[in-house]
Amino acid sequence: MPESTALQKVRRNSRLHFKRVNDTYGHAMGDRVIRALANELERNVASCGRIARFGGEEFVAFIPHASIEDAVGIAESIRSGFAARDWRKQGLARSVTVSCGISSIDECETTLDPAVDRADSALYAAKEAGRNSVFFRSPHGVPDTISGDMGKLFAASSRVSK
């Protein structure tokens, strides 16, 4: 697979764990937030790639033929758009943010698994750095930072905050 292919991993998390969103606001609210994130991903990725729910509140986006810059731009659009959303009309008195983990696929890799693992690692680095950011992990490197509140490069995660 070409190195220019980008893989994004998106995760939506609560500052106090997403389970508490369901416990506090109900499962219907949690489902609305997940659907909103899926819609944001669809709006930003559908024309150039594929999106899949990867479990719970995680999503993965496969964007063939995208440069890292393109993937970062997409991730930043998702991150900033979601952070700006006003949830009060839906009954959620907190903001919801997204952090993104991005990885490219090395041309010698024969499956997506290593890239998914790197994107996941970048996602967790974004969360550990304060969330609401984008991190990147290359096939042969460490996470880099380029966008978001903390200036990170592509991993996707979100949180519910006060």
Order of alpha helices (4+ residues) and beta strands (2+ residues): beta-alpha-alpha-beta-beta-alpha-beta-alpha-beta-beta-beta
